[in-house]
Amino acid sequence: MQMRKSGAARKREFLEVALCLFSEEGYDGTTVQDIIDAVGVSKGTFYHYFDSKQDVVEELARDLTKRMAPLIEEIAAQDVDTIEKLNRAIHSVQEFKAEHIVTRARMRRSLAGSGNQYLAQRVIDIMFETVADPFAALIAEGMKKGVFDVPSADEAAHYLLRMMFSLNRSLPPMKDQAALRRRVQFYEHALARVLGVRPGAIEFFEPLLRRLNREREQSEEAN
């Protein structure tokens, strides 16, 4: 007798199957019926978990980044100074991205069509919303201790996340290490100014370089 899957397992199956289909056929090229057929369940089962195809994409984004928040919260509880906590949190984000390179690549391929700008932005917004709170809490701690000088921890957290996203989208080729270092150090300097700490206190370059190297190695192994 076949075991009935739990609600969490069934939802996980829908997400995994949908991501595979989206990455292969594109978001526009995949229908709700395609997902239902691939999972092998009724239409009612799909709509028990999701309202629409867009809802699936949004849940994929939420599912990926909600695993990042506890990592930052764990760092926030460590017995080190606040700047070190922030740097460790930044490192943790880079490591997380490297560990989930396949999922991230599939998400990018899924929304590669020119008609999906709104949905692509919605995915980014969801990711920021999911991890903004633990970063804001860490920055608020620094404000309370007089380490960070910003008017709003929430706005500073969003600024940090959008800066990291912008940096990732504008990186020079890895082979041009001098240009890469200049770009990253400018972002480090800008964030230090925003937070009111000394230049060089915020560290992006080393964790970013480690992630890029890991991603390059994984790409070479896959090929």
Secondary structure, 3 states (H helix, E strand, C coil): CCCCCCHHHHHHHHHHHHHHHHHHHCCCCCCHHHHHHHHCCCHHHHHHHCCCHHHHHHHHHHHHHCCCHHHHHHHHCCCCCHHHHHHHHHHHHHHHHHHCHHHHHHHHHHCCCHHHHHHHHHHHHHHHHHHHHHHHHHHHHHHHCCCCCCCCHHHHHHHHHHHHHHHHHCCCCCCCHHHHHHHHHHHHHHHHHHHCCCCCCCCCHHHHHHHHHHHHHHHHHHC
